[in-house]
């Protein structure tokens, strides 16, 4: 099996309320990237719908089950060109819960998906935190992990993928208000000794300015291809040996125990710390609300 593969990152500006236009645009860019030889093509977070939704009611007409009509169209394209595609879209599960989702699609159908674990800005008004953990998917073009935007702010998310043997982290985002390629992206590639394929949107949506800068980052932290702004894509070659053989101290020092045990321990720690943080945040908020309520009570009612 070849160790060198051509990959592409797609940059795109979706329009809210124009789902069909967005999907058609993404399919066109993905097909162009596939014709340029890319075997793995990564598209932006929420690229099928746009991002800045106010609440569940507003995004409701655009969510889909997975698999569904949108993923079926990308499966057909992946099958036609024998490639893999990462698509960002809003998902609804069987219980009616909405998620911000990344889907890995191959020639034979859906390989796997990731639900964003760190909702940001208005997302908590409509999307639940992801419940699928941080998985790594074996494919003919390497071991692939998926992360969405804010996920990569936290070192644990990329580390969990690395401990599970990821060669490539596909990071899809709506990164904003920062010059790109962002230091976070470069740091996660270097810290974990793996490739990061970053697909970011660009443009302005509901006063939010997105940064573009979609790129491919090598395990040594070097940026091998980048698109500053505008719709389009860039391609780069990745060498799986660089992710598996090049300086491994960033990962190997953690690998003195069986990988499965380390991953389970890290996942449990991550969940525990998240739970502690949320409990502390709730306690702090409750204390604040209680203090404000006490201040608002009439003087004669205070004891």
FIVOLO-263261 format. One record per atom (N, C-alpha, C, CB): residue in one letter; x, y, z. Coordinates in pm, whole numbers, padded with zeros to 5 digits, always signed. Atoms other than C-alpha are relative to their C-alpha. Glycine has a CB too. Layout:
% residues N
AXYZ/...
END
This chain:
% residues 303
X+00084-00120+00000/X+00000+00000+00000/X+00088+00125+00000/X-00095+00001+00122/X-00078-00123+00009/X+00131+00342-00096/X-00006+00077+00131/X-00051+00087-00114/X-00007-00081-00121/X+00244+00562+00191/X-00016+00148-00030/X+00131-00024+00073/X+00010-00140+00039/X+00222+00889-00004/X-00134+00021-00071/X+00119+00041-00092/X+00132-00027+00056/X-00117+01035-00083/X-00017+00150-00021/X-00112-00055+00092/X+00033-00140+00023/X-00244+01359-00227/X-00130+00032+00072/X-00012+00031-00153/X+00118-00043-00074/X-00493+01545-00007/X-00035+00142-00042/X+00024-00010+00154/X+00045-00136+00033/X-00696+01862-00052/X-00082+00057+00115/X-00083+00001-00131/X+00087-00072-00091/X-00848+02119+00176/X-00080+00102-00080/X+00081+00069+00113/X+00092-00087+00071/X-01151+02307+00049/X-00033+00120+00090/X-00129-00076-00041/X+00044-00121-00069/X-01227+02666+00148/X-00125+00053-00071/X+00114+00109+00001/X+00132-00029+00059/X-01582+02789+00099/X-00075+00097+00090/X-00082-00130-00021/X+00089-00088-00075/X-01825+03061+00203/X-00144-00042-00024/X+00022+00149-00040/X+00141+00037+00016/X-02171+02910+00258/X-00090+00119+00027/X-00037-00116+00093/X+00102-00100-00027/X-02483+03124+00257/X-00110-00061+00085/X-00058+00057-00132/X+00110+00048-00082/X-02741+03082+00530/X-00129-00002-00082/X-00017+00087+00127/X+00131+00017+00064/X-03085+02963+00413/X+00012-00040-00148/X-00080+00129+00011/X-00019+00041+00139/X-02934+02846+00079/X+00072-00135-00005/X+00080+00108-00079/X-00063+00132-00016/X-02860+02482+00151/X+00034-00064-00134/X-00092-00091+00078/X-00026+00064+00130/X-02891+02355-00206/X+00115+00067-00072/X-00126+00004-00087/X-00110-00074+00063/X-02662+02629-00336/X+00132-00039+00066/X-00022+00153+00012/X-00123+00036-00072/X-02406+02540-00067/X+00047-00140-00037/X-00023+00010+00151/X-00037+00139+00031/X-02414+02167-00135/X+00053-00010-00142/X-00120-00094+00018/X-00045+00003+00139/X-02383+02221-00510/X+00140+00060-00012/X-00098+00077-00090/X-00133-00062+00004/X-02084+02452-00455/X+00107-00090+00058/X-00002+00131+00074/X-00097+00091-00061/X-01911+02205-00225/X+00027-00120-00089/X-00050-00047+00137/X-00020+00113+00091/X-01968+01916-00465/X+00088+00039-00119/X-00136-00051-00050/X-00082-00046+00113/X-01818+02121-00747/X+00147+00013+00039/X-00052+00135-00053/X-00139-00014-00046/X-01506+02205-00545/X+00062-00136+00030/X+00006+00090+00124/X-00052+00134-00031/X-01470+01847-00423/X+00033-00077-00128/X-00101-00078+00085/X-00027+00071+00125/X-01495+01711-00777/X+00126+00055-00066/X-00120+00010-00096/X-00121-00059+00057/X-01232+01957-00895/X+00125-00049+00074/X-00007+00154+00005/X-00113+00049-00079/X-01003+01849-00610/X+00029-00147-00033/X-00028+00017+00151/X-00018+00141+00035/X-01062+01483-00694/X+00066-00014-00137/X-00135-00075+00002/X-00060+00004+00134/X-00977+01548-01060/X+00146+00045+00003/X-00079+00089-00096/X-00140-00040-00018/X-00655+01712-00936/X+00081-00108+00070/X+00007+00130+00079/X-00072+00114-00055/X-00567+01378-00777/X-00016-00021+00149/X+00142+00015-00029/X+00014+00013-00145/X-00677+01426-00416/X-00078-00126+00036/X-00069+00123+00059/X+00069+00120-00048/X-00771+01104-00236/X-00070+00024+00133/X+00099-00114+00014/X+00071-00042-00121/X-00879+01280+00083/X-00029+00149-00016/X+00083-00029+00131/X+00043-00138+00022/X-01079+01603+00056/X-00078+00044+00123/X-00087+00014-00131/X+00060-00046-00126/X-01180+01807+00361/X-00072+00132-00025/X+00108+00016+00111/X+00081-00120+00019/X-01458+02069+00363/X-00034+00064+00134/X-00129-00033-00079/X+00014-00073-00126/X-01551+02332+00626/X-00115-00045+00091/X-00017+00143-00029/X+00105+00017-00100/X-01759+02307+00941/X-00131+00065-00048/X+00043+00060+00136/X+00134-00052+00035/X-02133+02350+00871/X-00003+00059-00141/X-00045+00107+00103/X-00011-00054+00135/X-02044+02405+00508/X-00127-00013-00082/X+00111-00067-00071/X+00122+00020+00077/X-02381+02279+00385/X-00108+00104+00033/X-00054-00138+00024/X+00111-00084-00047/X-02584+02537+00578/X+00039+00139+00047/X-00069-00069+00110/X-00036-00119-00075/X-02383+02821+00726/X-00002-00029+00149/X-00094+00116-00034/X-00036+00029-00139/X-02305+02859+01093/X-00079+00075+00108/X+00143+00029+00018/X+00045-00086-00111/X-02456+03148+01294/X-00152-00007+00021/X+00040+00144-00027/X+00143+00018-00023/X-02799+03006+01374/X-00039+00047+00139/X-00039-00148-00019/X+00045-00055-00128/X-03000+03171+01650/X-00047-00108+00097/X-00110+00099-00023/X+00060+00099-00089/X-03180+02863+01783/X-00044-00123-00081/X-00121+00061+00076/X+00045+00124+00064/X-03326+02519+01709/X-00103+00027-00109/X-00057-00095+00104/X+00106-00024+00096/X-03629+02659+01531/X+00055+00051-00132/X-00101+00100+00056/X-00053-00058+00123/X-03418+02852+01282/X+00077-00103-00083/X+00088+00118+00032/X-00080+00098+00073/X-03185+02564+01193/X-00079-00125-00035/X+00122-00038+00083/X+00078+00124+00016/X-03459+02296+01203/X-00024-00041-00146/X-00131+00015+00068/X+00026+00044+00137/X-03538+02304+00828/X+00122-00056-00072/X-00054+00115-00079/X-00124+00034+00071/X-03174+02228+00745/X+00075-00117+00061/X+00090+00121-00005/X-00067+00115-00061/X-03077+01944+00980/X-00040-00127-00074/X-00034-00012+00151/X+00027+00128+00066/X-03057+01587+00848/X+00048-00115+00085/X+00066-00005-00137/X-00056+00122-00055/X-03013+01236+00968/X+00119-00043-00084/X-00107-00113+00006/X-00119+00054+00069/X-02688+01060+00878/X-00003-00152+00014/X+00134+00060+00061/X-00001-00047+00138/X-02694+00881+00642/X-00132+00067-00038/X+00027-00116-00095/X+00116-00073+00046/X-02934+01104+00452/X+00024+00054-00139/X-00035+00114+00096/X-00010-00048+00139/X-02988+01292+00125/X+00133+00069-00031/X-00113+00096-00028/X-00126-00070+00027/X-02679+01513+00160/X+00117-00096-00003/X+00024+00109+00105/X-00114+00093+00000/X-02437+01238+00256/X-00007-00093-00120/X+00003-00081+00131/X+00012+00087+00118/X-02577+01023-00026/X+00066+00064-00123/X-00149-00031-00029/X-00059-00068+00116/X-02466+01285-00279/X+00153-00001+00008/X-00051+00145-00009/X-00145+00003-00013/X-02114+01295-00140/X+00055-00143-00011/X+00042+00061+00134/X-00040+00139+00020/X-02098+00915-00128/X+00011-00030-00149/X-00101-00097+00067/X-00004+00023+00145/X-02178+00909-00499/X+00126+00061-00062/X-00125+00059-00068/X-00120-00065+00052/X-01894+01153-00566/X+00126-00076+00043/X+00007+00146+00048/X-00115+00076-00049/X-01650+00957-00347/X+00015-00132-00077/X-00014-00028+00151/X-00005+00126+00075/X-01742+00637-00530/X+00048+00024-00144/X-00139-00067-00002/X-00038-00032+00137/X-01702+00801-00870/X+00151+00020-00014/X-00073+00124-00047/X-00141-00035+00011/X-01349+00920-00793/X+00090-00081+00095/X+00018+00148+00029/X-00076+00085-00091/X-01239+00653-00540/X+00079+00087+00101/X+00097-00092-00079/X-00065-00089-00096/X-01167+00914-00272/X-00081+00003+00129/X+00015+00142-00058/X+00069-00022-00127/X-01265+01010+00082/X-00026+00150+00015/X+00083-00055+00121/X+00041-00139-00015/X-01446+01332+00172/X-00050+00021+00143/X-00110+00039-00104/X+00052-00039-00131/X-01508+01503+00507/X-00098+00115-00021/X+00116+00040+00099/X+00107-00099+00018/X-01834+01701+00519/X-00048+00049+00136/X-00119-00060-00082/X+00053-00058-00122/X-01950+01940+00792/X-00146+00039-00017/X+00082+00122+00042/X+00144-00023+00016/X-02326+01958+00851/X-00071-00013+00135/X-00059-00099-00102/X+00079+00021-00121/X-02596+01982+01120/X-00077-00131-00009/X-00097+00118+00023/X+00061+00134-00003/X-02726+01639+01222/X-00113-00003+00102/X+00106-00107+00034/X+00103+00033-00098/X-03044+01526+01392/X+00000-00151+00020/X-00142+00052-00045/X-00001+00145-00025/X-03044+01187+01563/X-00142-00052+00015/X+00082-00033+00127/X+00131+00062-00008/X-03330+00945+01620/X-00088+00053+00112/X+00015-00144+00017/X+00076-00057-00111/X-03432+01124+01940/X-00030+00149-00020/X+00077-00018+00129/X+00026-00140+00027/X-03457+01465+01774/X+00103+00095+00057/X-00133+00036+00054/X-00107-00084-00054/X-03129+01593+01925/X+00088+00045-00115/X+00082-00076+00107/X-00082-00057+00106/X-02922+01822+01704/X+00147+00002+00042/X-00048+00143-00033/X-00144-00004-00021/X-02543+01806+01668/X+00068+00073-00116/X+00057-00143+00014/X-00091-00052+00102/X-02273+01992+01480/X+00093-00115-00034/X+00081+00129+00051/X-00059+00129+00034/X-02125+01701+01289/X+00100+00009-00115/X-00109-00099-00035/X-00091+00024+00111/X-01831+01603+01069/X-00015-00146-00042/X+00149+00033+00039/X+00022+00136+00052/X-01884+01299+00846/X+00115-00038-00092/X-00136-00010-00075/X-00102+00054+00088/X-01607+01091+00688/X-00067-00098-00096/X+00116-00069+00082/X+00068+00076+00105/X-01733+00947+00360/X+00103-00062-00092/X-00098+00089-00079/X-00089+00070+00092/X-01563+00689+00140/X-00076-00058-00117/X+00075-00109+00071/X+00066+00057+00118/X-01636+00504-00184/X-00110-00100+00033/X+00102-00068-00086/X+00100+00100-00038/X-01838+00242+00005/X-00107+00055+00095/X+00068-00117+00065/X+00100-00058-00089/X-02041+00485+00214/X+00063+00077+00115/X-00091-00108+00054/X-00047-00075-00116/X-02005+00650+00552/X+00097-00085+00081/X-00119+00045+00089/X-00103+00068-00078/X-01686+00553+00734/X-00020+00027+00148/X+00141+00046-00044/X+00020-00038-00140/X-01758+00742+01056/X-00036+00146+00010/X+00125-00030+00082/X+00035-00140-00023/X-01852+01073+01211/X+00047+00044+00137/X-00152+00021-00014/X-00036-00062-00128/X-01763+01309+01492/X-00100+00110+00029/X+00146+00056-00002/X+00090-00108-00045/X-02002+01528+01688/X+00080+00095+00088/X-00124-00057+00077/X-00081-00101-00067/X-01847+01851+01810/X-00020-00006+00151/X-00035+00140-00053/X+00007+00015-00144/X-01764+01821+02179/X+00003+00134+00074/X+00113-00085+00048/X-00011-00131-00065/X-01715+02194+02248/X-00080+00105-00079/X+00149+00042+00011/X+00082-00100+00070/X-02010+02400+02114/X+00045+00143+00036/X-00148-00019+00034/X-00056-00135-00013/X-01925+02769+02066/X-00103+00105-00043/X+00129+00012-00084/X+00086-00115+00029/X-02103+03108+02048/X-00148-00041+00015/X+00027+00055-00146/X+00143+00027-00012/X-02470+03039+01967/X-00033-00149-00007/X-00075+00073-00108/X+00028+00143+00017/X-02432+02663+01917/X-00075-00063+00118/X+00129-00074-00021/X+00073+00063-00110/X-02547+02571+02271/X-00151+00025-00003/X+00054+00049+00131/X+00144-00025+00013/X-02887+02719+02176/X-00069-00102-00088/X-00023+00140-00055/X+00065+00096+00089/X-02941+02446+01920/X+00069-00136-00005/X-00007+00057-00138/X-00075+00126+00014/X-02668+02178+01934/X+00043-00054+00135/X+00123+00021-00090/X-00050+00066-00120/X-02590+01929+02207/X+00149-00029-00014/X-00079-00130+00027/X-00140+00043+00007/X-02227+01850+02297/X+00010-00142-00054/X+00068+00009+00139/X-00017+00131+00062/X-02095+01551+02106/X+00009-00113+00101/X+00122+00000-00085/X+00005+00116-00090/X-02139+01205+02257/X+00067-00123-00059/X-00144-00032+00033/X-00064+00114+00067/X-01923+00987+02029/X+00147-00015+00037/X-00013+00015-00150/X-00141+00007-00033/X-01586+01048+02191/X+00087+00051-00112/X+00039-00142+00034/X-00097-00045+00100/X-01277+01096+01976/X+00058-00125-00067/X+00114+00088+00065/X-00031+00125+00066/X-01250+00808+01733/X+00105+00020-00110/X-00127-00061-00060/X-00093+00003+00113/X-00989+00715+01474/X-00048-00109-00095/X+00149-00026+00048/X+00057+00090+00100/X-01099+00550+01150/X+00110-00049-00094/X-00111+00071-00080/X-00097+00060+00091/X-00882+00310+00952/X-00053+00009-00143/X+00029-00148+00038/X+00036-00011+00141/X-00889+00383+00578/X+00121-00039-00085/X-00049+00145-00035/X-00114+00031+00087/X-00673+00292+00276/X+00101+00114-00010/X-00049-00036-00138/X-00093-00113+00008/X-00516+00639+00302/X+00046+00044+00138/X-00065+00117-00073/X-00052-00030-00133/X-00426+00623+00670/X-00108-00001+00107/X+00068+00134-00001/X+00089-00003-00115/X-00578+00643+01015/X-00043+00146+00023/X+00069-00060+00128/X+00052-00136+00007/X-00804+00948+01024/X-00086+00030+00122/X-00082+00020-00129/X+00083-00052-00108/X-00948+01146+01317/X-00067+00128-00048/X+00084+00025+00128/X+00076-00118+00035/X-01203+01426+01298/X-00014+00090+00123/X-00139-00038-00055/X+00026-00099-00104/X-01221+01744+01507/X-00072+00119-00064/X+00131+00045+00071/X+00077-00114+00051/X-01448+02047+01473/X+00036+00125+00080/X-00152-00028+00007/X-00024-00136-00048/X-01331+02405+01533/X+00048+00006+00145/X-00126+00081-00014/X-00038-00025-00139/X-01334+02476+01909/X+00062-00123+00066/X-00119+00045+00079/X-00059+00121-00058/X-01243+02113+01983/X+00151+00010+00011/X-00037-00122-00084/X-00146+00003+00007/X-00883+02179+01885/X+00065+00102+00094/X+00044+00026-00142/X-00054-00090-00102/X-00845+02459+02142/X+00057-00079+00117/X-00108+00096+00049/X-00034+00077-00118/X-00807+02185+02402/X+00096-00113-00038/X-00127-00058+00067/X-00104+00095+00040/X-00494+01972+02394/X-00046-00145+00010/X+00124+00020+00085/X+00040+00139-00021/X-00677+01661+02514/X-00065-00062-00123/X-00095-00008+00116/X+00073+00058+00113/X-00888+01621+02199/X+00095-00058-00104/X-00091+00105-00064/X-00098+00049+00097/X-00597+01593+01957/X+00086-00109+00061/X+00088+00115-00051/X-00082+00104-00066/X-00399+01390+02213/X-00072-00134+00001/X+00033+00042+00144/X+00075+00125+00003/X-00676+01132+02237/X+00007-00064-00139/X-00146+00024+00040/X-00011+00054+00136/X-00668+01097+01859/X+00140-00057-00024/X-00031+00110-00104/X-00138+00047+00019/X-00289+01064+01863/X+00024-00132+00073/X+00100+00105+00049/X-00018+00124-00076/X-00298+00797+02134/X-00070-00118-00066/X-00053+00018+00142/X+00069+00107+00072/X-00536+00602+01916/X+00065-00026-00136/X-00147+00036-00019/X-00078+00031+00119/X-00281+00611+01635/X-00032+00081-00123/X-00017-00139-00033/X+00036-00080+00117/X-00410+00889+01411/X+00123+00044-00079/X-00080+00123+00043/X-00101-00058+00090/X-00192+00972+01111/X-00040+00141-00042/X+00019-00089-00125/X+00056-00124+00054/X-00420+01259+01006/X-00114+00046+00090/X-00048-00018-00148/X+00115-00062-00064/X-00647+01493+01198/X-00063+00095-00102/X+00040+00076+00133/X+00075-00091+00088/X-00908+01650+00970/X-00075+00096+00090/X-00097-00079-00096/X+00060-00102-00087/X-01001+01973+01145/X-00082+00094-00086/X+00108+00078+00081/X+00088-00087+00077/X-01303+02149+01000/X-00047+00113+00092/X-00122-00080-00062/X+00023-00111-00091/X-01383+02495+01130/X-00071+00118-00065/X+00130+00047+00058/X+00044-00135+00032/X-01548+02834+01123/X+00083+00091+00089/X-00158+00019+00022/X-00096-00073-00084/X-01239+03000+01271/X-00014+00149-00028/X+00147-00047-00028/X+00031-00142+00016/X-01280+03370+01332/X+00098+00088+00077/X-00142+00029+00046/X-00068-00109-00073/X-01106+03691+01436/X+00145-00032+00036/X-00075+00032+00127/X-00141+00030-00025/X-00753+03552+01413/X+00069-00025-00134/X+00015-00124+00094/X-00078+00026+00120/X-00484+03547+01148/X+00025-00150-00012/X+00133+00077+00003/X-00019+00143+00023/X-00455+03202+00994/X+00111-00023-00103/X-00133-00065-00047/X+00020+00116-00084/X-00302+02945+00976/X+00023+00032+00149/X+00093-00111-00043/X-00001-00034-00143/X-00368+02966+01350/X+00106-00081+00075/X-00139-00026+00061/X-00097+00074-00081/X-00103+02872+01607/X-00057-00128+00061/X+00051+00088+00110/X+00060+00122-00055/X-00348+02623+01759/X+00015-00116-00097/X-00149+00023+00032/X-00005+00108+00099/X-00356+02423+01435/X+00143-00055-00012/X-00049+00050-00138/X-00140+00040+00016/X+00021+02419+01396/X+00049-00074+00124/X+00090+00123-00028/X-00044+00063-00125/X+00078+02332+01762/X-00052-00142+00012/X-00046+00081+00119/X+00055+00136-00015/X-00155+02031+01753/X+00068-00099-00093/X-00151+00001-00026/X-00074+00089+00089/X+00024+01886+01451/X+00136-00035+00060/X+00018+00065-00139/X-00134+00021-00054/X+00365+01932+01611/X-00002-00079+00130/X+00070+00133+00022/X+00007+00069-00129/X+00263+01817+01960/X-00024-00149-00016/X-00110+00060+00085/X+00044+00138+00013/X+00118+01494+01830/X+00065-00077-00114/X-00147-00003-00019/X-00072+00069+00105/X+00342+01415+01535/X-00090-00057-00107/X+00082-00108+00058/X+00090+00048+00106/X+00059+01386+01283/X-00036+00117-00091/X-00129-00064+00061/X+00046-00103+00091/X-00081+01573+00986/X-00130+00063+00051/X-00021-00058-00142/X+00127-00068-00020/X-00353+01833+01035/X-00042+00059-00134/X+00011+00113+00111/X+00059-00060+00120/X-00569+01907+00733/X-00110+00093+00048/X-00056-00110-00100/X+00090-00104-00052/X-00747+02231+00815/X-00086+00056-00112/X+00082+00113+00068/X+00093-00060+00094/X-01058+02333+00624/X-00082+00104+00074/X-00092-00107-00066/X+00067-00111-00068/X-01184+02674+00733/X-00085+00077-00102/X+00103+00094+00068/X+00078-00085+00089/X-01457+02892+00589/X+00059+00142+00001/X-00149+00002+00044/X-00041-00140+00004/X-01408+03255+00498/X-00127+00084-00018/X+00105+00028-00116/X+00112-00089+00028/X-01634+03559+00460/X-00068+00051+00126/X-00100-00071-00084/X+00073-00068-00108/X-01883+03751+00674/X-00139-00060+00011/X-00007+00153-00026/X+00133+00054-00024/X-02195+03606+00832/X-00055+00057+00130/X+00003-00156+00005/X+00063-00062-00117/X-02421+03799+01070/X+00103+00074+00087/X-00072-00108+00084/X-00104-00087-00059/X-02136+04042+01151/X+00124-00077+00046/X-00058+00076+00118/X-00116+00080-00041/X-01893+03754+01224/X+00093-00017-00120/X-00044-00139+00056/X-00099+00010+00107/X-01575+03765+01015/X+00082-00127+00017/X+00093+00124+00000/X-00074+00126-00004/X-01422+03427+00935/X+00132+00014-00074/X-00084-00115-00061/X-00141-00030+00028/X-01050+03390+00872/X+00060-00070-00121/X+00080-00034+00117/X-00064+00072+00111/X-00991+03146+00586/X+00130-00066+00045/X+00026+00095-00117/X-00130+00059-00034/X-00633+03022+00574/X+00000-00151+00004/X+00045+00052+00132/X+00003+00146+00004/X-00725+02660+00499/X+00137-00053-00045/X-00113-00051-00095/X-00139+00041+00022/X-00405+02455+00493/X+00020-00147+00033/X+00094+00085+00084/X-00048+00132-00038/X-00219+02128+00527/X+00127+00020+00082/X+00025-00092-00125/X-00113-00017-00092/X+00024+02105+00820/X+00064-00136+00023/X-00047+00064+00136/X-00076+00124-00014/X+00295+01840+00842/X+00028-00031+00148/X+00131+00009-00078/X-00027+00037-00139/X+00392+01649+01159/X+00109+00084+00067/X+00039-00144+00007/X-00102-00086-00060/X+00690+01883+01208/X-00048+00143+00018/X+00125-00001-00085/X+00057-00133-00018/X+00457+02185+01215/X+00013+00091-00121/X+00063+00065+00116/X-00015-00084+00119/X+00545+02313+00868/X-00130+00001-00080/X+00117-00050-00088/X+00120-00015+00083/X+00261+02444+00650/X+00040-00028-00144/X-00064+00143+00015/X-00043+00044+00132/X+00288+02266+00317/X-00088+00055-00113/X+00001-00150-00006/X+00087-00063+00100/X-00007+02431+00138/X-00100+00085+00076/X-00073-00106-00090/X+00094-00088-00068/X-00237+02720+00225/X-00076+00084-00102/X+00073+00091+00101/X+00084-00089+00080/X-00523+02921+00073/X-00045+00113+00091/X-00123-00076-00064/X+00024-00111-00091/X-00552+03266+00225/X-00147+00036+00009/X+00080+00121-00043/X+00141-00038-00003/X-00903+03369+00125/X-00068-00040-00130/X-00015+00152+00024/X+00076+00034+00119/X-01179+03303-00124/X-00036-00147-00009/X+00075+00040-00121/X+00036+00139+00028/X-01352+02986-00243/X+00110-00066-00081/X-00135-00008-00074/X-00100+00073+00077/X-01117+02720-00373/X+00053-00118+00080/X+00115+00091-00040/X-00064+00111-00072/X-00889+02436-00267/X+00149+00002-00030/X-00063-00137-00040/X-00142+00023+00024/X-00522+02353-00235/X+00029-00148+00025/X+00089+00092+00091/X-00038+00140-00015/X-00355+02014-00263/X+00142-00010+00053/X-00014-00076-00134/X-00134+00027-00051/X-00051+01866-00094/X+00018-00150+00012/X+00024+00070+00138/X-00031+00141-00023/X+00121+01531-00065/X+00027-00023+00148/X+00122-00044-00084/X-00033+00041-00135/X+00128+01357+00272/X+00068-00135-00005/X-00126-00004+00090/X-00076+00124-00008/X+00367+01077+00363/X-00030-00063+00136/X+00155+00025-00019/X+00039+00062-00126/X+00228+00840+00626/X+00121-00036+00085/X-00083-00123-00025/X-00120+00031-00078/X+00583+00746+00725/X+00043+00120+00085/X+00116-00042-00093/X-00035-00119-00078/X+00633+01105+00840/X-00081+00006+00128/X-00022+00127-00083/X+00084+00001-00119/X+00345+01057+01084/X+00028-00120+00089/X-00146+00000-00040/X-00021+00123-00077/X+00456+00709+01194/X+00145-00021+00043/X-00046-00118-00081/X-00142+00024-00027/X+00835+00730+01193/X+00072+00126+00047/X+00068-00054-00125/X-00067-00125-00036/X+00935+01099+01226/X-00013+00024+00149/X-00059+00118-00080/X-00015-00016-00144/X+01015+01236+01575/X-00123-00039+00081/X+00035+00141+00031/X+00114+00055-00071/X+00791+01032+01799/X+00002+00033+00148/X-00005-00149-00019/X-00006-00028-00143/X+00897+01169+02138/X-00128+00068+00049/X+00121+00087+00032/X+00120-00071-00042/X+00583+01382+02137/X-00112-00097+00035/X-00045+00096-00109/X+00104+00098-00029/X+00374+01066+02142/X+00056-00120+00077/X-00065-00047-00128/X-00052+00126-00054/X+00606+00778+02241/X+00017+00003+00151/X+00132-00033-00066/X-00015-00007-00145/X+00665+00903+02594/X-00131-00034+00072/X+00047+00139+00042/X+00128+00034-00060/X+00296+00848+02657/X-00039-00144-00026/X-00108+00092-00051/X+00040+00134+00046/X+00297+00501+02506/X+00073-00112+00073/X+00025-00013-00149/X-00063+00104-00079/X+00458+00302+02788/X-00102-00100+00052/X+00077+00061+00116/X+00108+00092-00035/X+00120+00139+02858/X-00074-00035-00128/X-00097+00062+00106/X+00076+00035+00119/X-00110-00040+02613/X-00084+00118-00047/X-00090-00122+00027/X+00068-00116+00056/X-00268+00212+02378/X-00145+00007+00045/X+00008-00003-00151/X+00140-00001-00039/X-00621+00106+02464/X-00020+00049+00142/X-00058-00138-00014/X+00011-00043-00139/X-00564+00152+02836/X+00026+00149+00013/X+00096-00077+00089/X-00030-00143-00005/X-00407+00493+02781/X-00117+00082-00053/X+00126+00031-00080/X+00112-00074+00058/X-00693+00605+02559/X-00118+00003+00095/X-00041-00061-00133/X+00113+00003-00092/X-00954+00489+02807/X+00025+00091+00120/X-00028-00144+00048/X-00032-00085-00115/X-00774+00661+03094/X-00007+00147-00037/X+00140-00034+00054/X+00002-00139+00043/X-00732+00982+02895/X-00143+00047-00022/X+00083+00019-00127/X+00139-00036+00026/X-01096+00980+02784/X-00075+00020+00132/X-00070-00108-00085/X+00066-00012-00130/X-01213+00921+03142/X+00044+00127+00072/X+00030-00122+00086/X-00050-00122-00062/X-00989+01201+03268/X-00063+00124-00064/X+00154+00007-00010/X+00058-00113+00073/X-01115+01436+02999/X-00146+00020+00040/X+00010-00023-00153/X+00140-00010-00038/X-01477+01357+03084/X-00015+00045+00144/X-00071-00133-00021/X+00005-00039-00140/X-01408+01390+03457/X+00028+00148+00018/X+00098-00082+00082/X-00035-00141-00013/X-01240+01727+03420/X-00110+00089-00058/X+00134+00029-00069/X+00111-00076+00058/X-01520+01848+03192/X-00116+00007+00097/X-00045-00061-00133/X+00109+00004-00096/X-01776+01737+03450/X+00029+00090+00119/X-00024-00143+00048/X-00036-00086-00112/X-01587+01909+03731/X-00013+00147-00037/X+00142-00029+00046/X+00008-00138+00047/X-01563+02226+03527/X-00145+00046-00007/X+00068+00016-00136/X+00140-00038+00014/X-01935+02225+03448/X-00067+00014+00135/X-00074-00101-00085/X+00059-00011-00134/X-02028+02159+03812/X+00046+00129+00068/X+00039-00122+00086/X-00052-00122-00060/X-01800+02440+03925/X-00063+00124-00062/X+00152+00006-00014/X+00063-00113+00070/X-01942+02672+03659/X-00143+00019+00046/X+00005-00021-00151/X+00138-00008-00044/X-02297+02588+03763/X-00008+00053+00142/X-00068-00136-00010/X+00000-00047-00139/X-02217+02640+04134/X+00029+00148+00008/X+00102-00078+00083/X-00035-00142+00002/X-02057+02975+04057/X-00117+00084-00050/X+00123+00023-00088/X+00114-00074+00054/X-02353+03085+03846/X-00114+00005+00101/X-00048-00065-00131/X+00107+00004-00098/X-02600+02973+04111/X+00027+00096+00115/X-00018-00142+00054/X-00037-00092-00107/X-02411+03165+04380/X-00021+00144-00044/X+00145-00023+00042/X+00018-00135+00052/X-02413+03472+04158/X-00146+00040-00009/X+00063+00013-00134/X+00144-00029+00011/X-02784+03448+04088/X-00062+00022+00138/X-00072-00115-00072/X+00053-00015-00135/X-02856+03403+04459/X+00035+00136+00058/X+00054-00111+00091/X-00043-00130-00051/X-02654+03713+04545/X-00079+00113-00066/X+00149+00020-00025/X+00077-00103+00070/X-02830+03918+04279/X-00143+00003+00050/X+00003-00023-00152/X+00138+00007-00048/X-03171+03796+04394/X-00013+00062+00139/X-00049-00145+00003/X+00002-00056-00135/X-03087+03890+04753/X+00005+00153-00005/X+00117-00054+00083/X-00011-00144+00013/X-02990+04240+04643/X-00130+00063-00050/X+00114+00036-00093/X+00123-00054+00059/X-03319+04280+04457/X-00120-00013+00093/X-00029-00070-00130/X+00112+00014-00092/X-03539+04176+04749/X-00025+00132+00073/X+00027-00113+00102/X+00027-00121-00076/X-03717+04461+04929/X+00072-00002+00135/X-00151+00017+00020/X-00076-00010-00125/X-03531+04587+05235/X-00076-00068+00114/X+00029+00148+00035/X+00076+00053-00112/X-03815+04486+05468/X-00006-00153-00003/X-00139+00057-00001/X+00006+00146+00011/X-03795+04127+05336/X+00132-00068+00032/X-00044-00040-00137/X-00132+00058-00027/X-03426+04079+05410/X+00014-00033+00147/X+00112+00095-00044/X-00023+00043-00139/X-03333+03892+05726/X+00147-00007+00031/X-00065-00137+00025/
END
